[in-house]
Amino acid sequence: MINLQGICKTFYLGEQAVHALDHIDLDVQQGEYLSVMGPSGSGKSTLLNMLGLLDRPDSGSYQLANIETAQLPEVERAELRSQYIGFVFQAYHLIPRLNARENIEMPMMLAGVKAVERRRLADEVLERLAISHRAEHLPKQLSGGERQRVAIARAIVRKPTILLADEPTGNLDSRSGEEVMLMLEQLNREGITLFMVTHDTKLGARAHRHLVMVDGKIVEDSTSDGA
């Protein structure tokens, strides 16, 4: 499903080069559950952005579903992103002036899905994530856990095959965080490939495969039975 070979990405802080990704090699099969851990600045979020086609490598190959993506025009990268990838962020990234249902509908609107179908699909995921009663509420009227549920609903409404979660419980209390993790893990059991960046070693240990990054390199790639 995912194949990275020799992926490099360098940023510059003034004249200082920062090797955010340093010759990354990675193979991921459909349905895997991976955690990505490491200290701040190790390249975790850069790797997630690369996987999500939000950034391009300076060199190397990234094949997604056997399609070489590194040199694709941005329009085609956006189409692949829309077809295969969902994102869940620590900060939710909901649009403040839109209610929960409208936030969930937004990626479908951008994809040209008709209004009646958008409403039907949004209501399906609202029901699934037990937040139908909050559909008309603005983000500021929702708890942190509810906002993250809306963000997850928005990420999965188009049925992606890959879900990229960057510190998905970072802004949540322990109870809400556990609820979010159970939702993500249920999606994984249904076949979604789940990548989770986290600083929390206990959360990271729940994954079946663990990547540890240091200075832009994957220094450990191990597997376990997970939770």
NORVENFEN-V876156 format. One record per run of one state. SS is the DSSP state (a for helix, b for strand, c for the rest). FROM is the first residue (numbers start at 0). TO is the last residue. If there is no record, write none. Layout:
ss:from:to
SS:FROM:TO
SS:FROM:TO
This chain:
ss:from:to
c:0:0
b:1:12
c:13:14
b:15:27
c:28:31
b:32:36
c:37:42
a:43:50
c:51:57
b:58:63
c:64:65
b:66:67
c:68:72
a:73:83
b:84:88
c:89:97
b:98:98
a:99:109
c:110:113
a:114:127
c:128:130
a:131:133
c:134:136
b:137:137
a:138:140
c:141:142
a:143:155
c:156:160
b:161:165
c:166:172
a:173:188
c:189:191
b:192:196
c:197:199
a:200:204
c:205:207
b:208:213
c:214:215
b:216:222
c:223:226
